[in-house]
Amino acid sequence: MQYEVKVLRGNQGLMAIMLEAADALDAAAQAQAQGYTVIATRLKQRWSAMLPWQHAAFPLLLFSQELVALLEAGLSLVEALEALAEKEAQPHIKKTLTQIITSLYEGHSFSHALEQSPKEFPALYVATVRASEKTGALAEVLSRYIVYQTQMDGIRRKVVSSSIYPAILAGVGGLVLLFLMLFVVPRFSHIYEDIGGELPLMSWLLMEWGRFLDAHWLAFLLVTVLSVAMLFFAAMQPACRRWAELKLWRLPALGKRLHLYQMARFYRSLGMLLQGGMPVLQALQLVGGLLQASMRGQLVLAATGIKEGGSISQAMEKNGLATPLAMRMLRVGERTGRMGEMMERIAVFYEEETARWVERFIKMFEPLLMAVVGLVIGVIVVLMYFPIFELAGSIQ
């Protein structure tokens, strides 16, 4: 695979080199062996060159990593951004960086410049940068955001990777069933029609279904394709996603795990902002969008309680935004003055518990799905061959 590696060496400044490597670590090792200081590595998407009308999303994590490396190397913010823009090959990314640099030259703050591109820089990222402007520790705060985003992406990847095998299994099982119903069953129905004789009720129903599909297979195929397309279209609509999310939240076991995942995001984001120097009420207002709609009212009540002089732990407990373990850690944070750190530890606990539940669920769901698919296919095969077994028995 081909990797694009952004490097520094001597007085040559920031540059990008292309290397063939097995993975990102191998590409970084090759660059270091050539005397470069590695800033970041990125897999080169060769297929994107064939789709010029499609623009990849702004690489926020990679941008942050490169910016932190350049700031720690001693460059000023404007110099670091100019270096990134100078070597950027993607036109839309270069345009975004140029707009930020122009805004900085006009006298605006870095957070204000980022705020002008809401599609590329989410509100949480802008707020993180704004908090750093009060302390002057931009590199440190961005490093904290990199850790935050890496951990959240890690959870997402774990859930997706755990879902791949069941999805493949369900897809293959569906294709096998489709093949049986569209090709095999109609052939058997013609055979039994020629032979004649009485069929068991379930076998007769299956054969009738096979004859129907044989006569209307094109219409059935079109309806199937349109149904799948409509499901995908519905899944892209915000209203449909909110409806599905509400239904999932009402499931007892799954709703509890979704609640834990939301709380993990909430506490990690809140802890990061508090460690960056943002006031707690402003941070609560900002991270409210990460919570499910039904929980935002609880957050508003908690913020009101804190504004009226109550402690953070009491406000969270009273409004159902903390488990008993989280309560103990919040009280420790209040006593020690390390509330941001305690909130990030709470998030770690919630993330680990969510990951363990996903792993256990997948281990139970995979064999159950295999059993269901095998049972359905087995029933269809038995119903197809059952008249033959009866015929063989009568001959004997």
N, C-alpha and C positions, 0 to 999 in steps of 0.2 A: 504494500500500500504506500501511497505517496503522501508525505506529510510536509506541511509548510511550517518552518521553524523560525520564529523571530528571535534574533540574537544581537548581542553587542560584542565588539572586539576592538580594543584600543580606542583610537580617535575616529574610527570609521562610523560611529553612530549606530542607530538602530537599523537593522536590515533584515530581510526575509530570504531564507534559503530553502530550496526544495530537496528533500531526501527520501529515498526509498527505504522503508523500515517495516519491521513486523508489527510494531505498536508505537505509541507515543513515547514510552520510556526508551525504546531502542533508538528512536529518532533523536531524542535529547542526548543520549549517550554518544551517538555519532557526532553531533554538533560539538559537544564538549571535547571530544577527542581531536577535533580540528582546531581547538583553541578558542572557541566561542563561549560567551556567557549566555546561557539559554534564558530567554524571557518567557516564551510560551510556545506550545506546539498545537497544531490543528490539522486534522485529517483533511486532505484536499478532496473536495467533492467534484469528481471529474464530470459526473452527469449534469451538474449545474450549468456547465458551459453550453450544453445542447438545449437548455431551456432559458434563453436570455430574458424572457419576459417575467421569469420568476426570481424574486429577490429573497435571499435568505434573511432570516430574522437577525436583528442587530446582536452581535455576540457579546452580550453584556458581561458575562463572567470573564471571558477572554480579555475584553477591554479593561476590566478592573484589574486583572492580574498584571497586564502589561503596564498599566498606569502606576500601580503600586511599585513595580520593579524599577521604573524610571524615576519615580519620586525618591525612592530609597537610594538610588544611584547618585542623587544630588541635583537632578534637573528641577527647574521650577515647573509649576503646573502648565503654564503656556508652552514652555519648551517641550515638555513631555507630550502634550497634545499635538503640537506641530510635528514632532517626530513620528507619532502614530499616524497622523494624516498623510505625511509625506510618503510613507512606505505602504499605505493601504491600497490594495488593488481593486476592491469592490467600490464602484462609483457611488452607490447609495450610502455606504458606510462612510466614505471619504466626505461626502456632502454633509452628513450629520456632524462629523468632527470639525469641518470647516465652519459650520454655523456656530458651534460651541466656542471656537477660537475667536470668531468675529464678535460674539457677545461679550467675551472676556475683555477684548480690546476696547469695547464700548464702555467699559467700567462696571459691568454687571457682575454679580457673584457667580461662582461655579454652579451653585444649586439653581439659580435663576436661569442660567444658560441650559442646564439639563431639563428644566421644567418646560422649555419651549418645544421639546420633542417627547411628548407623553407616550407615544407608541414604543419608543426605544428605551425610555427610562421610566420605570414604574414609580408610583408615588412613594413607596417605601424606600426606594433607592435615593430619590431626591431628598427625602426627609433625613436619611442617614448622612448624606453629604452636608445638608444644612446644619445638622447637629455638630458636625466636625468643624464647621466654619467658626463656631464659638470657641473651640479649644485649639484650633490650628493643627490637629492631628489627623489630617486627611488620609495619609497612608495607613495609619493604624485602624481608622474606622472602615476604610475600604477593605482591609484585610479581614476585619470582622464580618463584613458583608459577604466576602468570598467564602468564608467558612460556613456562614448561614446558608447561602445558596447551594453550596456543594452538598451539605447535609440534607437539605430538602430534596435536591435532585437525586441523591442516593436513595432516599425512601421511595421516591417515585419510580426509579429504575428497578428497585427490588420488587415493588408491586407488579410492574409491567412484566418483568422477567418471570415472575412466579405465575403469571397468567398466560404465558405463551403456550406452554404444553397443553393445558386444558382447552385453550382456544383451537389449537391445531387438532386435538382429539375430537372436539365437537364438530369442527369443519369437515374432517375426514369422514366421521360418522354420518354427517348430513349428506355428503356426496355419495357414500355407499347406499344410503337409503334412497336417494334420488335415482341412482342407477338401478336399484332393484325395482322401484315402482315404475320407472319410465321404460325400462328395457326388458328386465327378466319377467316380471309379473305378467305384462301383456302377452309375452310368448307362451307362458304356461296357460293363460286363459284361452288362447286359440287351440292349444293341444287338448285341453279338457273339453272344449266345445266340440271338437271333432270326435273325441272318444264317446261323449255323451255320458249318461248315468247321473246318479244323485251325488251331490257334493255335500260335505258337512257345512253347516250354516256359516261359520267363520271363514272357511275356505271359499265358499260361494261369494260372500261379501268381498273378499280380497280379489277374486277373479273378476267380479263385476267392476270393481274399482280399476283393475288393470285394463279391462276393455274400454272403460271411459277415458282413461289416460291415453290409451293407444289412439282413440279417435280424436282427442282434443289435446294432444301433447304440446303443440305449439302455443295454444292459449294458456295452458298450465305453466309452461316455461316463462311466457311473458308476464303472467301474474306474479310468479315467484320473483323474477328480476325486478319488477316494479315495486313489489312489497319490500324487498331488500333496499332498493334505492330510496323509498319513502322513509324507511327506518333511519337510514344514514342522514337524510335531509332533516328529519325531525330531531335527530341527535345534535345537529348543528344549530338548532334554534334555541336561543336563551330561555324562552318560555317553556319549551319542552324539557330542557335540562333542569330547570327549577322544579317542574312538576315531578320528574323522575327522582330528583334529589330529595324532595319532600316525602315521596313514597318510601325511598330507601331509609330515610331517617326514622320512619315509623316502624320499621322492622326492629324488634327488640334487640337481638344480638348484634346485627350490623349497625343499627343506630348508635349503640354504645361505642363501637369502634370508630365510627365516623366522628363522634363527639371527641374522642381522645385525640384523633388526628388533627381536628380543628384546634384543640387546646394546645397541642404541640406547636403548631404554626403560630398561634397567638402568643404563647409565652416566649418562644424563640425570638420572634420579631420584637416583642415588647422589651425583652432583656437586651437585645442588641441596641435598640434606641436609647434605653436608659444608660447603658454603658457608654454610649456616644455623647452623653451629656444633655439629652432632651428631657424637659420636664415631663412628669408622669401623666398629667392630664392631656397634654398635647400628644404624647405617644399613644395613649389609650384611644384618642379620637382618630388617630391615623390608622391603627391596626384594626379598628372595628370592621373594616371591609373584608378582613380575612375570615370573619366568623360567619356562620350560617345565619340567614335572616332572622330566624326565631331567637337566636342568642344575642342579637345586637341590642335588644331592649334590656337584657340583663346587664350588658356592658354599660349602657347609658346610666342605669341605676347605680352601678358600681362607681362610675366616674362621679356621679352626684354625691355619693357618700364620701368619697375621698375629698371632693371639693369642700364639703361641709366640715372637714376636719377629722374624718375617720381614717383609720389605718388601711393600708392596701390589703392586708390579710383579711381583716374584718369585712371589707367591702366585697372581696372576691368570694369569701365563704357565704355571706348573706345572700348573694345573688347567684349561687350555684356555678361559679367559675373556677372552683378549685376542689380537688379531691383532698382527703385527709392528709395524704403524704405531701401534696403541694402546700397545704396550709402550714405544716410544720416547717417546710423549707422557706416559705414566705416570712414566717415569724423570725427565723434565723437571719434572713436577709435584712429585716428591719432592725434587729439588734446589732448586727455587725456593719450595717451601712453598705452591704454588697448585694443589693436587691437585683441588679441586672444579672450578676453572675448566678444567683440562686434561681432566677427565672429560666436561664439557659439550662441549668441542671434539671429543672422540672421538665423542660422540653425534651431533654435527652431521655429521661425516664419514660415519658409518654411515647416517644418515637420507638424506643426499644420494645415496649409492651405492644405497640401496634405491629411492629415487624414480627414479633413472636406469634401473634395471633394470625397474621397473614400466612406465615409458614405452616402453622398447624392446620388452618383451614384448607390450604392447597393440598396438604398431605391427605386430608380426609376426602376432599372433593374429587381428586383425580380418580381413585378407585371407584368411587360412587358413580362418576360420569361414565367410566369404562363399563361398569356393570349395567347401567341403563342403556347405553348404546348397544352393547352386546345382547341384552335381553330383547330389545326391539328388533334387531336384525335376526336374532334366533327365532322369534315368534313368526316373523314373515317367512323365513325359510321353512319352518315346520308346517305352516299353513299351506305353503305351496306344494310340499311333498307329501302331506298327509293323505290325499286321495290315492297317490301311488302306493303308499304303504297299505292302505285298505284293499286296493286292487290286488297287490301281491298276496295278501292274506287270504282273499277269497279264492285266488287260483290254487293256493296250496290246499 
